[in-house]
Amino acid sequence: MVTATVASIHRVTPNVKQFRLRAPGHTFEYEPGQHTTVHFERDGEEVVRPYTPTSRPGTDELTLAIKRYDDGTASVWMHERERGDEVELGDIEGNLHLRDTGRDVALVATGTGITPMMAMLKEYVDRGAGEARFYFGETDQEHVIYRETLDQFDADYGDVHVTYSLSREDWNGPTGHVQEHVVDDVGDELDPGTTDFYVCGVPGMVVETTDDLADAGVPDENVYTEGWERDEVAEE
């Protein structure tokens, strides 16, 4: 466990805040895309929730983007934090991280599932040898997390291509479920044999996307998720 201090707080969207956490004297080492856990006590019981850093490893800082849910426990607690407050962080681990920066990648996310993808995109921009296609689904433009950063990546790097799909707003871009646009690109912009697909979001979206990619001819070994989503869907 590491004790970190809230160094700054930035509102990213109406319901998402970005927290920059510092732990002087400690170096956070991890694979971009992996998650840490926030630990605190509520009503005499320990609460543990996973959050993924969007920052790069190798420093004494982590940046977490956290969406507030009105009926949430950890998200509400984090949104109540102020600069100078302390936060207990667990080990950084998880299945989502870049496997091979020599291959093309497709990063697919909805909602706060964008956080591991942002970390991996930054890593790929620095080390990747192919093309990165970033697909992000949200309800409307107001709630698109890190849009300015993604637009800048798209504009500055010829091998980075960003697609937004909105499900509840009529606009001049793609609409509907984001995975539909990913599957449409398989065989065209996305070679199913030479592209690695990374998927993160609500469990139903992750399962649907992996199934649709399989139907489109993408080998299972080229698709990466956290790995627990199908069990979660089965329990619903």
Phi, psi and chi 1 to 4 in degrees:
 res  aa     phi    psi   chi1   chi2   chi3   chi4
   1 MET       -  139.0 -161.4   85.2   72.3      -
   2 VAL  -122.8  134.3  175.3      -      -      -
   3 THR   -93.3  119.9  -59.3      -      -      -
   4 ALA  -117.2  155.1      -      -      -      -
   5 THR  -110.6  138.0  -58.4      -      -      -
   6 VAL   -69.5  111.2  178.1      -      -      -
   7 ALA   -88.6  -33.6      -      -      -      -
   8 SER  -160.2  158.6   65.1      -      -      -
   9 ILE  -134.4  131.8  -57.3  171.2      -      -
  10 HIS  -133.1  129.2  171.4   65.7      -      -
  11 ARG   -81.3  121.5 -175.5  171.7  -67.4  -80.8
  12 VAL   -92.0  -44.9 -178.4      -      -      -
  13 THR  -137.5  177.3   70.6      -      -      -
  14 PRO   -54.7  -28.8  -29.6   37.2      -      -
  15 ASN  -124.9   15.9   55.8    0.7      -      -
  16 VAL  -126.0  128.6  174.6      -      -      -
  17 LYS  -115.0  145.2  -73.4 -176.6  178.5 -179.9
  18 GLN  -104.1  126.3  175.8  178.0  -82.8      -
  19 PHE  -110.3  125.5  -61.1   85.3      -      -
  20 ARG   -99.2  116.2 -176.5  166.5   60.3   90.0
  21 LEU  -109.7  135.3  -52.5  176.3      -      -
  22 ARG  -121.5  141.3  -68.8 -164.5   63.1 -146.7
  23 ALA  -131.7   80.9      -      -      -      -
  24 PRO   -53.2  134.3  -26.8   36.4      -      -
  25 GLY    91.0   -9.2      -      -      -      -
  26 HIS  -115.0  142.3  177.7   79.8      -      -
  27 THR  -113.1  122.6  -59.8      -      -      -
  28 PHE   -83.4  113.9  -68.1  102.6      -      -
  29 GLU  -113.9  128.0  -63.5  -69.6   -1.8      -
  30 TYR  -170.0  169.8   54.4   93.4      -      -
  31 GLU   -89.0  126.3  -64.7  -73.7  -15.3      -
  32 PRO   -52.2  129.0  -28.3   36.9      -      -
  33 GLY   113.1  -22.4      -      -      -      -
  34 GLN   -76.8  162.0  -66.7 -176.6  -50.3      -
  35 HIS  -116.8  153.0   62.2  -92.9      -      -
  36 THR  -103.3 -175.6 -175.8      -      -      -
  37 THR  -131.8  142.6   46.8      -      -      -
  38 VAL   -99.0  130.9  168.8      -      -      -
  39 HIS  -119.4  133.2  -61.9 -117.2      -      -
  40 PHE  -157.7  169.3   63.2   96.0      -      -
  41 GLU  -107.4  136.3 -171.4  174.0  -68.3      -
  42 ARG  -138.9  121.0  173.5   62.7   55.4   88.9
  43 ASP    54.9   40.6  -62.0  -31.1      -      -
  44 GLY    81.0    2.1      -      -      -      -
  45 GLU  -121.0  146.2  -54.7 -132.9  -12.0      -
  46 GLU   -78.7  133.0 -175.9 -176.8   30.0      -
  47 VAL  -108.8  131.9  177.3      -      -      -
  48 VAL  -129.4  125.7 -178.8      -      -      -
  49 ARG  -136.4  141.2  -67.0  -70.0 -172.4  -85.1
  50 PRO   -86.0  140.1   30.8  -33.1      -      -
  51 TYR  -142.8  145.2  -65.1  106.6      -      -
  52 THR  -104.2  126.4  -57.4      -      -      -
  53 PRO   -64.4  139.6  -18.8   30.9      -      -
  54 THR   -97.5   -4.9   58.2      -      -      -
  55 SER   -86.9  166.7   47.4      -      -      -
  56 ARG   -84.1  152.3  -59.2  -71.5  -58.4  -80.2
  57 PRO   -76.0  174.7   28.0  -35.1      -      -
  58 GLY    94.6    8.0      -      -      -      -
  59 THR  -129.1 -176.9   73.3      -      -      -
  60 ASP   -94.0   16.5   65.2   -7.1      -      -
  61 GLU  -124.0  148.4  -66.5 -172.4    0.2      -
  62 LEU  -127.8  142.2  -71.9 -176.3      -      -
  63 THR  -115.7  122.6  -59.7      -      -      -
  64 LEU  -118.2  130.3  -55.4  178.7      -      -
  65 ALA  -103.2  118.7      -      -      -      -
  66 ILE  -125.8  126.2  -61.9  175.8      -      -
  67 LYS   -87.8  134.5  179.7  178.2  179.6  178.4
  68 ARG   -88.1  125.9 -174.6 -172.1 -169.6  -79.5
  69 TYR  -107.9  129.7  -64.8   91.3      -      -
  70 ASP   -57.8  -33.5  -69.6  -21.4      -      -
  71 ASP   -99.7   13.3   58.8  -10.1      -      -
  72 GLY   -81.6  162.8      -      -      -      -
  73 THR  -102.7  -60.8  -59.1      -      -      -
  74 ALA   -70.9  -38.7      -      -      -      -
  75 SER   -66.0  -39.4   67.8      -      -      -
  76 VAL   -66.1  -42.7  171.1      -      -      -
  77 TRP   -60.6  -45.0 -175.0   84.5      -      -
  78 MET   -65.3  -39.7  -80.0  -61.0  -60.3      -
  79 HIS   -69.3  -14.6  -88.1 -119.2      -      -
  80 GLU   -87.3   -9.6  -68.0  172.2  -14.4      -
  81 ARG   -67.8  151.8  -62.6  -51.5   93.9 -165.2
  82 GLU  -126.2  165.1  -62.5  179.1   -7.0      -
  83 ARG   -57.8  131.5 -175.8  176.0  177.3 -178.4
  84 GLY    98.5  -15.7      -      -      -      -
  85 ASP   -69.4  153.5  -73.5  -11.8      -      -
  86 GLU  -100.6  144.7  -68.8 -174.4  -18.4      -
  87 VAL  -132.3  131.7  177.7      -      -      -
  88 GLU   -88.6  127.7  -62.6  -67.4  -34.7      -
  89 LEU  -118.0  138.5  -59.0  173.6      -      -
  90 GLY   -90.0 -174.6      -      -      -      -
  91 ASP   -60.7  155.6  -66.4  -22.0      -      -
  92 ILE  -102.1  123.9  -54.8  179.6      -      -
  93 GLU  -156.1 -176.9   55.6 -169.2    4.7      -
  94 GLY   130.0  165.0      -      -      -      -
  95 ASN   -88.9  -15.8 -168.4   51.0      -      -
  96 LEU   -88.2  107.5  -88.8  178.2      -      -
  97 HIS  -164.8  156.3   57.4   86.0      -      -
  98 LEU   -63.2  131.6  -70.9  174.2      -      -
  99 ARG   -90.7  -42.9  -91.5   31.9  179.9 -144.4
 100 ASP  -146.5  105.8 -173.4  -13.2      -      -
 101 THR   -75.7   -1.9   54.8      -      -      -
 102 GLY   -86.4  -10.1      -      -      -      -
 103 ARG  -101.7  157.9  -70.2  167.5   58.0   84.8
 104 ASP   -66.3  153.2  -68.3  -17.0      -      -
 105 VAL  -132.4  148.2  -62.9      -      -      -
 106 ALA  -122.0  119.4      -      -      -      -
 107 LEU  -106.7  117.6  -52.2  172.5      -      -
 108 VAL  -121.0  125.5 -173.2      -      -      -
 109 ALA  -149.9  155.8      -      -      -      -
 110 THR  -130.6  150.7   56.1      -      -      -
 111 GLY    53.9 -139.6      -      -      -      -
 112 THR   -76.7    0.9   49.7      -      -      -
 113 GLY   -63.8   -6.8      -      -      -      -
 114 ILE   -69.6  -23.0 -165.2  175.2      -      -
 115 THR   -61.9  -47.7   53.4      -      -      -
 116 PRO   -65.4  -31.7   21.5  -32.1      -      -
 117 MET   -67.6  -36.0  -57.6  -53.0  171.4      -
 118 MET   -63.5  -42.6  -70.6  -59.7  -60.6      -
 119 ALA   -63.4  -42.2      -      -      -      -
 120 MET   -70.2  -36.4  -73.2 -169.4  -76.3      -
 121 LEU   -62.9  -43.9  179.5   61.6      -      -
 122 LYS   -59.7  -41.6  -67.0  173.7 -175.7  177.0
 123 GLU   -64.6  -41.7 -179.5   79.7   -5.5      -
 124 TYR   -69.0  -37.6 -164.5   84.7      -      -
 125 VAL   -59.4  -36.9  164.2      -      -      -
 126 ASP   -78.6  -37.3  -79.3   -6.6      -      -
 127 ARG  -120.7  -13.0  -61.2  174.5   49.8 -147.8
 128 GLY   -71.7  147.8      -      -      -      -
 129 ALA  -109.9   -1.7      -      -      -      -
 130 GLY  -122.9 -141.9      -      -      -      -
 131 GLU  -110.1  144.2  -68.9 -163.0  -15.4      -
 132 ALA  -116.9  123.9      -      -      -      -
 133 ARG  -113.3  123.5  -65.9 -170.2  175.8  -86.2
 134 PHE  -111.0  119.7 -162.2  107.5      -      -
 135 TYR  -116.3  122.8  -61.6   84.9      -      -
 136 PHE  -130.0  126.6 -177.5   52.7      -      -
 137 GLY  -107.9  134.0      -      -      -      -
 138 GLU  -145.3  174.3 -113.4  -52.1  -14.1      -
 139 THR   -77.1  -43.9   55.1      -      -      -
 140 ASP  -153.3  171.5   52.3   50.6      -      -
 141 GLN   -64.0  -34.0  -65.3 -174.4   69.9      -
 142 GLU   -61.4  -27.5 -174.6  179.6   30.9      -
 143 HIS  -103.3   11.9  -69.4   88.3      -      -
 144 VAL   -74.8  114.9  173.0      -      -      -
 145 ILE   -79.0  136.9  -53.8  170.0      -      -
 146 TYR    60.0   30.9  -66.7  125.2      -      -
 147 ARG   -62.2  -42.4 -177.7  171.0 -175.4  179.0
 148 GLU   -60.5  -42.9 -176.8  176.4  -14.4      -
 149 THR   -64.9  -44.8  -59.1      -      -      -
 150 LEU   -64.7  -41.9  -72.2  169.8      -      -
 151 ASP   -62.2  -35.4  -73.1  -12.5      -      -
 152 GLN   -68.2  -42.1 -162.8   68.3   50.8      -
 153 PHE   -59.9  -45.2  -85.0  130.3      -      -
 154 ASP   -61.5  -38.9 -169.6  -72.9      -      -
 155 ALA   -76.4  -35.4      -      -      -      -
 156 ASP   -88.0  -25.4  -70.2  -10.6      -      -
 157 TYR  -121.0  119.6  -60.8   97.1      -      -
 158 GLY   -66.0  -19.1      -      -      -      -
 159 ASP   -97.8    9.3  -67.5  -29.6      -      -
 160 VAL  -115.1  127.5  174.8      -      -      -
 161 HIS  -131.0  124.8  -47.2  -82.6      -      -
 162 VAL  -112.2  131.9  178.9      -      -      -
 163 THR  -123.9  125.9  -62.6      -      -      -
 164 TYR  -104.7  141.6  -54.4  105.3      -      -
 165 SER  -130.2  124.8 -176.9      -      -      -
 166 LEU  -106.8  134.0  -55.0 -178.3      -      -
 167 SER   -96.6  -15.6   60.6      -      -      -
 168 ARG  -132.7   22.8  -62.1 -179.2 -173.4  172.9
 169 GLU  -140.6  134.4 -179.9  177.0  -20.9      -
 170 ASP   -87.2  111.5 -175.5   14.3      -      -
 171 TRP  -141.1 -175.7   71.2  -43.9      -      -
 172 ASN   -90.7   13.8   59.5    0.4      -      -
 173 GLY  -114.6 -172.7      -      -      -      -
 174 PRO   -61.0  147.8  -24.0   34.3      -      -
 175 THR  -129.9  171.3   58.1      -      -      -
 176 GLY    87.8 -165.4      -      -      -      -
 177 HIS   -71.1  132.9  -67.1  161.2      -      -
 178 VAL   -62.7  -32.3   68.5      -      -      -
 179 GLN   -64.3  -24.8   58.0  -93.8   34.0      -
 180 GLU   -62.7  -37.3  -62.8  168.4   -1.3      -
 181 HIS   -74.9  -32.6  -57.5  -72.2      -      -
 182 VAL   -63.0  -50.8 -179.9      -      -      -
 183 VAL   -61.9  -37.3  172.2      -      -      -
 184 ASP   -61.1  -29.8  -75.2  -13.5      -      -
 185 ASP   -85.7  -12.8  -76.3  -12.8      -      -
 186 VAL   -65.6  130.8  172.2      -      -      -
 187 GLY    92.8  -13.3      -      -      -      -
 188 ASP  -115.6  -90.1 -172.8    7.6      -      -
 189 GLU   -71.3  -25.9  -76.3   85.4   -3.0      -
 190 LEU  -114.7  111.2  -59.3  171.3      -      -
 191 ASP   -79.5  118.3 -174.9  -39.9      -      -
 192 PRO   -64.2  -20.5   22.6  -32.9      -      -
 193 GLY   -91.6  -21.8      -      -      -      -
 194 THR  -118.5    8.0   61.8      -      -      -
 195 THR  -114.5  134.5  -57.4      -      -      -
 196 ASP   -96.1  132.6  -74.3  -24.0      -      -
 197 PHE  -108.3  127.9  -65.3   77.5      -      -
 198 TYR  -118.2  128.7  -61.0   86.4      -      -
 199 VAL  -129.8  132.3 -173.0      -      -      -
 200 CYS  -149.5  136.8 -170.1      -      -      -
 201 GLY   168.0 -158.3      -      -      -      -
 202 VAL   -63.8  148.4  -65.1      -      -      -
 203 PRO   -53.1  -41.6  -29.0   36.2      -      -
 204 GLY   -60.2  -41.1      -      -      -      -
 205 MET   -66.7  -40.5  168.0  -91.1 -175.4      -
 206 VAL   -64.0  -45.7  173.5      -      -      -
 207 VAL   -64.7  -45.0  170.4      -      -      -
 208 GLU   -61.3  -41.9 -177.8  177.5  -23.9      -
 209 THR   -65.1  -45.1  -57.6      -      -      -
 210 THR   -64.1  -39.0   55.0      -      -      -
 211 ASP   -66.1  -42.3  -71.2  -13.8      -      -
 212 ASP   -66.7  -37.4  -71.8  -10.6      -      -
 213 LEU   -65.7  -39.4  -71.0  174.1      -      -
 214 ALA   -61.9  -43.1      -      -      -      -
 215 ASP   -63.8  -28.1  -68.8  -18.3      -      -
 216 ALA   -85.3    0.1      -      -      -      -
 217 GLY    98.2   11.4      -      -      -      -
 218 VAL   -83.9  123.6  177.6      -      -      -
 219 PRO   -61.1  143.2  -21.7   33.1      -      -
 220 ASP   -55.2  -36.0  -70.1  -14.4      -      -
 221 GLU   -72.0   -6.0   59.7  -92.6   24.6      -
 222 ASN  -100.2    5.3  -69.0   -2.9      -      -
 223 VAL  -118.6  127.4 -179.0      -      -      -
 224 TYR  -123.0  131.3  -60.1   94.9      -      -
 225 THR  -136.5 -179.4   70.1      -      -      -
 226 GLU   -65.0  -32.2  -77.2  -70.7    5.5      -
 227 GLY   107.0  -12.8      -      -      -      -
 228 TRP  -102.0   -3.9   49.7  -97.1      -      -
 229 GLU   -64.7  -38.7  -63.8   90.9  -10.6      -
 230 ARG   -65.4  -38.3 -163.4  170.0  -66.5  -83.4
 231 ASP   -63.8  -38.0  -71.0  -19.5      -      -
 232 GLU   -64.4  -42.3 -175.1   80.9    8.2      -
 233 VAL   -66.6  -38.4  169.6      -      -      -
 234 ALA   -64.6  -27.4      -      -      -      -
 235 GLU   -83.2  -14.4  -67.7  175.6    0.9      -
 236 GLU   -74.3      -  -67.9  179.4   -5.5      -
